[in-house]
Structure formats: C-alpha cells, structure tokens
Amino acid sequence: MPFDHAAIGPVELLVVAFPGSQFKGEIVPALKELVDNGTVRILDMVFVAKELDGTVAKLELADIDDPGALVYKEITSSDDLEAFVSDDDLDSAADLLEPGDSAALLVWEDLWAIRFRDAIRNANGEILALERAPVEALEVVLDVIDAG
C-alpha cells in the first residue's frame, strides 16, 4: 500500500543492541501498547547479528522462525512492513556491534505528531530544526537543577 507522503507523520529509526544475542520479549508489551493506542505505527523491523567470526547476518522480521522472535511479530503483521531500513542502515548498525551481539532496527511513524505537524502547516509555519536531546545532556541539566 503506497503512503500518502503529505499525510505520513515524523518517522524515527532506533537501533537496539542485544549483547550476547539475547533477544527477550520485555520491550514488546511497551511497544505493543504504543501501537495499540495509536501513538506509533511500526513501519519496518529488521535484525542484524554479528557472529563471533565477524560475519554479519541480516534478517527481516518475516524471515525469522525462532519461537523467541514471535513476540516481535505481535506488534505488527508482516504485511504492514515496508523496506524503510536500508542496507547502509544495517551495515552501520553491524559496525556498532561486538562479535556475538545482535541488534534490532525499528522504524516507526510518530502518529501522535501528525495533528501538531498539520497545525504548523495550516499556520504557515515551517519547522527549521528538530533534534532529540541526548539523555546524558538531560541528566546533566537535571543534576544542576537538583543541586540548585
């Protein structure tokens, strides 16, 4: 199904490493809640693993038969997934991994932001910059506030 480019919300890419390739289902309930309540829509999910010898395996969610990975399939149907993760994204993620580790690359649409984005457009506003503040920077600020 093609996307209406004007209607799609902001899209984010997250890379989550799993040391020792220990995929667990703890993140799925939180992610499923975000999907179920309309906060986000999962656009793509791909896994990359770096073997102990340094070789890299890349797997689409639909290609994984491991019962442990079934928890990730709960958050979306494979029919909804698109090719938002590029080979360059996978290579970059693999470069960050230690041998024996794996990562999940998750692309989601921020559905919550569509109404705000449309309001900005309707007011003839233009977004000039948008950045995510690093957690470490926020911790420094909060420490200063707490100390003050």
N, C-alpha and C positions, 0 to 999 in steps of 0.2 A: 504494500500500500504506500503510495508516494505521500510525502509530507507536504503540508501547506507551509512553505518557507516563511511566510509572513505571520503564521499563527504559532509556530513552534516556540516554546519557551527557552530560556537560557539552558545550555547543555554543559554538563560537567563530566570530567574524566577523573576517576580515582584509581590509584594503584595501591592494593593492599598486599603486603608480603606476608607469607606464612612460613616462618623458619622451620626447617625440617620437613617441609611439605605437609604440615599437619592441618589439613582443611577441617574445620569444625563448623557446626551449624549455628553457633551462638549469634552471629550477626544477622542471620536470616530473619528471625522474628522482628527485629527492629526495622530492617529494610522492608519486609512484607507489610508492616504497619504503615510505613511511608507510602507504599504503593497503594494499599487498600484505602487509605484516607485521601488519596488524590494529591498528595504533596509532591510526589515524583512519579515519573514513568521510566522504567528501565528500557533503554534503547539498545544496549549491547552488553554482553558479559563474555569475557574471554579469559582463559587461564594460560599461564606460561610457567614452565618448570625448567630449572637448570639442574641437570643431572650432575652427579659427583665428578664425572669426567669433563664437565663444562659444556656438553651438548645441550641444546635447548629444544624443548618440545612445546608446541603451541596447540591449544585445544579450544574449540568453540564449545559453549555450554551444551549444545545439542549433540555433540560428538562424545560426551563423557558418559560412560556406562557404569562407573563406580557408584555403588549404592550411597556412599558418603556424599557424593555430589548431588544427589537427588534433592537435598534440602535447598540448593540454589535454584533448582528448577521450579520450586514452589512459588518464587516471587514473580515469575513471568512464564508465558508459554513461548516455546522456541519460535513460533510463527510470528511473534511480535518483534523479534530481534532483527536488527539490521547491522550492516557492516560499518559501524562507526569507529571501531578500533582498527587502526591501520597496522601494517607490518612494521612501520617505523615506531609506532607506539609500543608494539610487542618487543621489538629489539631494544628500545630504551629501557623498558621495564626489566628485561632479562639482564641488561648490563648492571642494574642495581642489585641483582640477586647474588647471594653467595651460592656456591655449589651445594646441591641438596635442598635448596629452598624453592618455593613456588610463590606465585602471585596471581591475584585476580585483578583484572582490569574491568572496571564497571563504568559504563556511560549512562547517565540519566538526564532526563529533562526535568527542570525545575518548574513543575506545573503551578506551584504557588506564586511564581513571579509573573505569570502571563498577564494577569489583571493589572498589576503595577506597571509593567512594561507598556501595556496598551494605554494606560492613563498618561504616561510620559509622552508617548507618541501623539495622543489626542491633544495634549497641551503644547504641542510643537516643541517639546523638549528633546534634547539629544544627549545620550549618555557619552561622556567624554572619557571616563575611566571607571573601571570596576576591578577591584582586587580583593583577594581573600587575605585577611590579616593572618600571619603565621601564629600558631598557638604560642610559640616561645615569646613572641613580641607581646602578646596579650598577657602572658604570665608576668612579664617584667612590669607592665603597666599596673596590673592588679597588685603586685607586691609593693609598688611605690604607693598606691592608694592605701593599702592596708597599713603601711608604715607611717603614713602621714597623718 
